């Protein structure tokens, strides 16, 4: 199974539409996961021209009123469990998950953060992968046998107005893998920022 993953598209407060590079990367995927800061249902509709869409979010995203958007999701595909949440706070880790935060925490505190157990507390059962967003920083790390995946933002990476990143998540034989895709490396027009 091949899944397109994005977060923090901020449509229409960043750009009016998703960059065409996003659609090109997601061609042929079986499913699209949006990890929040969607803002308008038309962004999900646009993605759904390619594949079914499931999303998570907070405040404004939940106010959309779409059944595609929930606060938290626990999904199972081909024997792999994927937890999805917009803002990821792992119990025992101070603050949100940024690149390298889990590894740095091991040296900063007397007790090492147990990612698997922490995520089990968040989702109510063990997960093989966790998809999240909010920070606009891409994360692709493995800790305690769990894949942590924040695809970054396609429109506001690191809070800057330029093309960013999305991810492709693959599941085969209950094994989960992912790769980040830089949209700036693909041909096509740059988005027009508002």
Secondary structure, DSSP 4 states (H G I P E B T S, - for coil): -EEEEE----TTTSBSS--HHHHHHTTT-SEEEE-S---SHHHHHHHTTTSEEEEE-SHHHHHT--TTEESEEEEEETTEEEEEESS---TTSSSS--TTHHHHHHHHSSS---HHHHHHHHHSS--SEEEE-SS---EEEEETTEEEEE---SSBGGG-SB--EEEEEEEETTEEEEEEEEGGGS-SPPPPB-
